[in-house]
């Protein structure tokens, strides 16, 4: 899996080194949040089997928003929701990813956002 983000920003010619550092750090954290969103989306694409019956025929039924707290700030993720064409049950592949992350890190601040 490859994730690519680019960073382009304008710094004021009169900015101090401290101001430049702060702006670059903020832009870098935003780039990290974007990279995480892309990585989660790509991971979802690799999870093709229904977790309930194992079949691979699925239909996208939209997205559900989730906000997670990371070391580089809050990240709003659009989790994809699928319906299995065999057993008709729904699932969000990213839920499995978030649960394994929660187990590894201990309690994390993630919640459903309306």
C-alpha positions in Angstrom: 0.0 0.0 0.0 1.4 3.4 -0.9 0.1 6.7 0.3 1.2 10.0 -1.2 0.6 13.5 0.0 2.2 16.7 -1.1 2.8 19.8 0.8 2.9 23.3 -0.7 2.7 26.4 1.4 3.4 30.1 1.4 5.5 31.7 4.1 5.6 35.4 4.5 9.0 36.9 3.6 8.9 38.8 6.9 8.2 35.7 9.0 10.6 34.9 11.8 12.2 31.5 12.0 9.9 30.6 14.8 6.8 31.6 12.8 8.1 29.6 9.8 8.7 26.6 12.1 5.1 26.8 13.5 3.5 27.1 10.0 5.5 24.2 8.7 4.7 22.1 11.6 0.9 22.8 11.2 1.1 22.0 7.5 3.0 18.8 8.2 0.4 17.7 10.7 -2.4 18.4 8.2 -0.5 16.3 5.6 -0.2 13.4 8.1 -3.9 13.5 8.8 -4.6 13.4 5.0 -2.1 10.5 4.6 -3.9 8.6 7.4 -7.3 9.1 5.7 -5.8 7.8 2.4 -4.3 4.8 4.2 -7.6 3.9 5.8 -9.4 4.1 2.5 -6.9 1.9 0.8 -7.0 -0.6 3.7 -10.8 -0.7 3.3 -10.4 -1.6 -0.4 -8.3 -4.6 0.5 -11.0 -6.0 2.8 -13.3 -7.6 0.2 -14.9 -10.5 2.1 -18.0 -10.3 4.3 -16.9 -10.8 7.9 -20.2 -12.6 8.6 -20.3 -15.2 5.8 -17.0 -14.8 3.8 -18.6 -14.0 0.5 -17.0 -11.3 -1.8 -20.1 -9.9 -3.5 -20.8 -6.6 -1.8 -22.5 -3.3 -2.5 -21.5 0.1 -1.2 -24.2 1.7 0.9 -22.6 5.0 1.7 -20.2 6.3 4.3 -20.3 6.9 8.1 -18.2 9.6 9.7 -15.8 8.8 12.5 -13.5 11.2 14.3 -10.3 9.7 15.8 -7.7 11.3 18.0 -4.1 10.8 16.7 -0.7 12.0 17.7 -1.0 14.6 14.9 -4.5 15.8 15.7 -8.2 14.8 15.2 -8.9 13.1 12.0 -12.3 12.9 10.5 -12.6 9.6 8.5 -15.5 8.7 6.1 -15.8 4.9 6.8 -17.4 3.0 3.9 -20.4 0.9 4.7 -21.1 -2.2 2.6 -23.9 -4.7 2.3 -23.2 -8.4 1.6 -25.1 -9.6 -1.5 -25.2 -13.1 -0.1 -26.3 -12.7 3.6 -27.6 -9.1 3.3 -25.7 -8.0 6.4 -24.0 -4.6 6.6 -20.5 -3.8 7.8 -17.8 -1.1 7.8 -14.4 -2.7 7.2 -12.7 0.2 9.0 -14.3 -0.8 12.3 -12.0 -3.8 12.5 -9.0 -1.5 11.9 -10.1 0.9 14.6 -10.8 -1.9 17.1 -7.3 -3.4 16.6 -5.8 0.1 17.0 -7.8 0.6 20.2 -6.6 -2.7 21.6 -3.0 -1.9 20.7 -3.0 1.7 22.1 -5.5 1.3 25.0 -8.5 3.6 25.2 -8.3 6.2 22.5 -10.6 9.2 21.9 -12.6 8.1 19.0 -16.4 8.6 18.7 -19.1 8.5 16.2 -19.9 12.0 15.0 -23.5 12.7 14.1 
